[in-house]
Amino acid sequence: MNEAQLKRYRHRELILMLTLVSLGIFVLIQLLSQALPSCEGFLFSFSFSVPTFVYLTLGTYYAKRRGLERGIVAVGMFALSALGMLLLGMLFFFSLS
């Protein structure tokens, strides 16, 4: 593999790993919001901001540490996490109805 292919693979690996972590946090908070009906609205909105915080802090930190471009990692994680949160959020929202 040449250097460009190796960097592309490392970008993908980091983006997928951090996206799975942020979506896991999202699902856990969603399940917690289902279990605690007293603060359901707060936890539902909180579940969208926590993964955003995770991929903006951890994503840029690990990209800088591994010598990767932080913008590519941040945009890739935002796109995958936003799509995942949208689909999972709709699933949890419709399961409430």
Beta strands, then each sheet from edge to edge (+ up, - down):
end
